[in-house]
Amino acid sequence: MNEIWTWRGTEDEVRELLAAIDNNCACPAEGPETCGAHSLLADARSLDHLLYVYRTGERFVRAEQFAELDPASSFWGELPQEQERS
């Protein structure tokens, strides 16, 4: 794949992205067609959204796990501290 793309994440995150793309590659052995996983690399908007979801997804999962039944309470303030990614 020869497209030039911009990744706004860290080196570790791009390694994880490329490993996921390799694991989900469905490119034909011969021919110029590319699979959906590799086509993602040409779409900057999708890459930015994917990075956002990757970085914030854990917070939303924890919010679901720690949400209280009282709708008046603010469960955002009751969540454990989010760990910094290095």
Secondary structure, 3 states (H helix, E strand, C coil): CCCCCCCCCCHHHHHHHHHHHHHCCCCCCCCCCCCHHHHHHHCHHHHHHHHHHHHHHHHHHHHHHHCCCCCCCCHHHHCCCCCCCC
